[in-house]
């Protein structure tokens, strides 16, 4: 489907028109277009992609959320050095 998304980008057509001409349901194409953007489009900001972590507060749990949606949840206190090792 990524190849079809690239064909659409070159076509100059709207998504709706392109899908009708290709016999593809709009919702399926939209799903694959979103997946394509996640994999192929780089963020406009070339800086760090993580939010700064404020360690002044003692929390009982921690959660890492990666850009692709994967999560790691810690249900107890986690040392900052350990989190840094996971990210490195």
PLY file of the C-alpha trace (Angstrom):
ply
format ascii 1.0
element vertex 88
property float x
property float y
property float z
element edge 87
property int vertex1
property int vertex2
end_header
0.00 0.00 0.00
2.92 2.38 0.51
3.56 2.25 -3.24
-0.08 3.24 -3.85
0.29 6.16 -1.43
3.32 7.32 -3.41
1.37 7.02 -6.68
-1.39 9.16 -5.13
1.16 11.79 -4.04
2.39 12.08 -7.62
-1.12 12.15 -9.10
-2.19 15.56 -7.83
-5.66 14.16 -7.16
-7.62 14.42 -3.95
-7.67 11.28 -1.81
-11.35 10.80 -2.52
-10.97 11.07 -6.30
-7.88 8.86 -6.35
-9.61 6.15 -4.30
-12.66 6.20 -6.57
-10.47 5.85 -9.67
-8.42 3.03 -8.14
-11.37 1.17 -6.61
-10.00 1.55 -3.07
-12.18 2.40 -0.10
-11.35 5.84 1.26
-11.07 4.64 4.86
-8.59 1.89 3.96
-6.48 4.35 1.96
-6.61 6.89 4.79
-5.38 4.22 7.24
-2.41 3.36 4.99
-1.66 7.03 4.37
-1.41 7.56 8.14
0.91 4.53 8.45
3.00 5.88 5.55
3.38 9.26 7.26
4.52 7.61 10.49
7.18 5.59 8.69
8.35 8.04 6.01
7.81 11.61 7.16
10.49 13.03 9.42
9.51 15.48 12.14
9.91 19.15 11.27
11.83 19.67 14.50
15.28 18.10 14.30
15.76 18.47 18.05
15.18 15.83 20.69
11.90 13.98 20.42
11.45 13.40 24.16
9.89 15.73 26.68
12.28 16.83 29.45
11.80 14.83 32.64
11.42 16.77 35.88
12.89 14.60 38.65
12.08 16.90 41.55
8.96 14.93 42.38
9.09 11.44 43.85
6.55 9.30 42.00
5.42 5.76 42.68
5.50 4.73 39.00
6.92 5.65 35.63
5.89 5.15 32.02
7.92 5.46 28.82
5.96 6.05 25.62
7.91 5.60 22.39
6.99 7.50 19.19
5.57 4.32 17.62
3.12 3.92 20.54
4.93 1.19 22.48
4.83 1.67 26.25
6.90 0.46 29.16
5.14 0.87 32.52
6.96 0.61 35.85
4.64 0.15 38.82
7.23 1.17 41.36
9.84 3.87 41.71
12.51 3.79 38.99
16.00 5.23 39.27
16.73 7.98 36.73
20.00 6.28 35.72
18.04 3.13 34.84
15.63 5.10 32.64
18.58 6.81 30.95
20.15 3.41 30.24
16.90 2.24 28.62
16.83 5.26 26.36
20.51 5.10 25.44
0 1
1 2
2 3
3 4
4 5
5 6
6 7
7 8
8 9
9 10
10 11
11 12
12 13
13 14
14 15
15 16
16 17
17 18
18 19
19 20
20 21
21 22
22 23
23 24
24 25
25 26
26 27
27 28
28 29
29 30
30 31
31 32
32 33
33 34
34 35
35 36
36 37
37 38
38 39
39 40
40 41
41 42
42 43
43 44
44 45
45 46
46 47
47 48
48 49
49 50
50 51
51 52
52 53
53 54
54 55
55 56
56 57
57 58
58 59
59 60
60 61
61 62
62 63
63 64
64 65
65 66
66 67
67 68
68 69
69 70
70 71
71 72
72 73
73 74
74 75
75 76
76 77
77 78
78 79
79 80
80 81
81 82
82 83
83 84
84 85
85 86
86 87
